[in-house]
Amino acid sequence: MKTLIAYLLIVIFAVLFILPGCKKNNPGPKPIIPVLPKITAISPTSGTAGTSVTITGSAFELSAAANTVKFNGTAAVVSSATATTLIVTAPAGAGTGPVSVTTTGGTATGPIFTYLLAPGVTSISPASGVAGVSVTITGTNFDAVAANNVVKFHGVAATVTTATTTSLVVTAPAAGSTGAVTVTTTGGTATGPVFTYLLAPVIAGINPATAAAGAAVTITGTNFDATAANDVVKFNGTVATVTSATATQIIATAPAGGTNGNITVTTPGGTSNGIAFTYLVATGPNIYVTGSDTRSGAGYWKNSTFTATTDCNQADAMVGSGTDIYFAGPSTTLTPTYWKNNTAVHVSSQTGYTSSIAVSGTDVYCMGVLNNVYTYWKNTTATPLTTTSLIYITGTYQNNELAVSNGDVYVAGAQYLGTSTILKATYWKNGSPIDVTDGIHSGSARATAVYVSGADVYVAGLEEVRDITTGGIINEAPRLWKNGVPVLITTPANSIFNTITSILVSGSDVYLGGQYNGAGAVWKNGNMINAATYSLAEVVSSIFLYNNTDLYITGASSSSGNNCYWKNGNFVEMDPGCTHQSANCAATFANQVVSIYVK
């Protein structure tokens, strides 16, 4: 009994003790503790703005909007989410840096995402060339691994041989064509400058196909270089001089050392096909004649083949030295100029012109006008002619207006007697005047040509013949002075329109050329020779003695209207059979043949 009572007391005591305690320590349901997110990987780890990136990890929010993802601090758009995966878009305004994810559990920082930048092309070198040429592309943001750069020439892929982030070396593809060069990397595509493909020239024809050395040959075709210096023309392997060039036509001079064979043209684009050219065998010396042709303008003939000269308004005088041809006359630039082998040489940049020319060794002498002052030049050094009065130097054909001997320069002309209208025949030596006539004991006189032979100075010109009783002018007579002393020249009575234009001294023989009674005339040792022969010309303008045996003479405008010359009195027309002016015929009395040189 006692045991039962004790047991009950114990139970009651336990109930009373436990129930109040349980009520005090049971406040409600246990709360959920947030878990910190974790990033284990991103894929891809690089790309451009807009690239879709998958973030792998744990404790991400199941709602996409509940996850804040940033690329190097710039918020990105989350397109889908699970507890372990987020898919986001790399934002445009971010730069290379770590990716972070923020949830209610906190912020996790993951790997770095590298932004790839679009390439840029600043230049290409060279900008033109043939297929296969190596081209360097300069720019920015290229891939340093050559294979990761896709380069195209007008859409055709090229081989990249080397690469850095700022330079690519590529080979112009064979199938490429002229157009823009592009570079594509994982960062994007850049369009660069145009690369021009150079094509090999093609010769369609040549004219003439047969000619002598020195002849101008016209080559027609395609893909020529418009810059003459960039076209290398060869006659059976011998380089020729190119005088003019366009994309479809080249004019070249058949070289003296050339042989029968193909003409070819080489440009930066390659070498053309060949077309056969045949050399005419020379039967005598080369004959150079300077003057004008109504079809082509001023220039010179070589063996009757005419070559026009650019920038020349009129050829007044010519001299030869070896195979080089020099001539003088007014230029289109209105500056003193002479031409060597049809190439202009400006002796001054000031206003003026040249009218006569001489060559001594390597020095070129010109006579002309500089700023309205009569002047001669030794190369580019100018010396004015001095005088106490006005100087008179004139003449259409001025081959012998200037002479040079032992470094001394002689100029033929005239100067007025004081303030009168009377002219004194004068020549200048090194710029200082020496009068041949005094203007008192005879009428006006003027020197038109000078020639120095050894120690002797020959001056030819004109002098008025006056009536002894009345003092009136009867005529103008041709005159020759040797060292200032008159030398007799015979002319038929009642002659008019007389003039002297040229002089040549060979040993003891003195030749004069000019006009008598309005027709060409030649004197030898004071006596007129072959009067009827040279009367076919309006005036004899130049005399040249070849090998002391053959006498060559030029005349301005033959009776048939053709440019011409004489060899030992035999008439030679440079347009034989031409009787009227046309595209292929220069017959006109406006033609002028000025000077002749035989080599």
Disulfide bonds with the S-S distance in Angstrom:
Cys578-Cys585 1.20
